[in-house]
Amino acid sequence: MQKPPPIPGAPRASEGPALGEHLDQDLDLDTLPAELRVVLGRLMRRLRREHRFPLTQASVLGHLDRDGPRSIGELAAIESVRPQSMSQTIGELEAEGLIERRPDQSDGRRTQIAITARGRVELDRDRNAREGWLACAVARLSAEEQETLREAVALLGRLADSC
């Protein structure tokens, strides 16, 4: 059987194992956490390369898109950063026209941060680029591997919510 062409953006030989190579390894419970950390780290680095924005900016835009306007303090708490750091991130997003400041309806002394129409368009482009790469990679897996991945996503969700 002929080997399929490489997945665009997949790791090259010098970057580590190709997609799926870890599936063939026998991992015991002692090495599983370390291997999981390494593989998830590689996946996150690969997804970050698809980002149009720095990670914190993309995360803030995502929260504003999903949850609606928030204060700088609320965004800082969600991202686990200091309000001063969040103010800098907000300033950068505002300079690009991706967010806007609005008066808080319940407390005129406070300001709410909201995503703009342009911010939503750019966020959608960013999401599509990341999900497009991932969808392409998943489509190249066998049906059995795709089913295993479906089950793994549920397990990874449980891991993320535990302890």
N, C-alpha and C positions, 0 to 999 in steps of 0.2 A: 504494500500500500504506500502511495506517495505521500510524503509529509506535506501538510497544508502550508501555504505561504505564511510568513510571520504576521502577527496581529499588529496593525499600525500602532506605534507607541508602546508596544510590549517591551519588557526588559530585554536588552541584548545579552549575549552570553557573558559579557564583562560585568553586567549589572546584577547577575544572580540567575537563579533557575527560571526557566520559561514557565508560562502559565500552566498550572496543573502538575508540574514535576514534584511538588511536595506531596501530592496525593498518593504517590507510590511508596512513600517512606513509611516504615513501621515506627510509629512514635509511641513510646510508653508514657505513662502518666507523669514521670519525672521530667521528661523533655518537652511534653506537650505545651505547657505554659510559655516556655521560652520560644518555641517554634511559632506558636500563635502570635506572640508579640512581634517577632521578626517579620512574619508574613503580613500581619496587619499594618505594620510600619511601612513596609514596601508598598502596599496597596494605597495607603494614605499619601505617601510621597508622590506616587504616580497620579493620584487624583488631584493633588495640589498643583502639579504641573499643568493641569487642564484649567485651573482657576484663572480668571481674568483679574481678580482682585486678590489682595493679601487675605489670608484666612480669616482674620478678625473682621475685616470689612465685609467679606462674603457672609459670615455668620450673622453680623448685625443686620445686614439687608434681609437675610432669610428670616430672622426673628420679626422684623418689622413687617415683612410681607405676610407671614403666617399669623402673627398675633396682633397686628395693628400698632398704632403709635405708643411709644414708651418714653419715659424720662431718661435722661443720661444716667442717673443713678440706678434705675431699673436695668438698663442695658449693661452697665458696669457689673452689677450683681450677677446677671445671667452669664456674662462672659468671664466672671471671676477676675476682673481687673479693677484697678483704682479708677475712680471717677475722672481724675486728671488724664489718665491714659485714654479713657473712652471719649473725653472731650476732644482729644487730638484726632482720634479715628473719625468722630462725627464731623470735625472741621474738614478733614480730607474728603469725606463723602459729600459734604455740602458744597465744597469747592467744585466738585465734578457735577453738581446738580442732581445727585442720586438720592438725596434726602432733603427734607426741609424742616424748619422749626415752626411749630404752631403753638399758640397760647393754649394752656390747659383749660378745658371747658369748666372744670370744677374748682380750679384754683388759679386765678389770673397771674399769680406770682411765679407759677411754674411754667416750664416749656416742655412740650411734647415733641418728639422726633418722629417723623413719618417718612415713609418711602415715597418718592415722586413717581410719576408715570415713566419718566426716563430711567429711574432706578429699577423699576419693575422690568422694563425691557432688557436692561443690561443684566439683571439677575437671571432672567429667563435664558438669555444667551449663554451665560456662565453655566447654568444648570444643564442646558442642552449639550454643551461641549463635554462636560464631565459624564453625563449619563449616556451620551452618544458613544464615547469610548468604551464605557463599561458594558453597554448593550452589545456592542460589536464583539467584545471579548467573550461575553456570556453566550452569544449566538454561535461562537466557534466551538463551544463545549459539546460533548455528546449529550443525548437526551438523559442518560443516566447521570452524568456529571451535573447537568442543570437541575435535576431533581435533588441530588445531594446538596447542591448549592442552596436551593430553596429551603431545605431542612436546616442547613447551616445558618442561614440568615435568621431564622427563628431562634436558634440556639444562641447566636451572637447577641441578639436582642435581649434574651434572658440574662446573659453574662453582663451586658452593659447596665442592666437594672439591678444586679445583685450586689451584695456586700456594700 
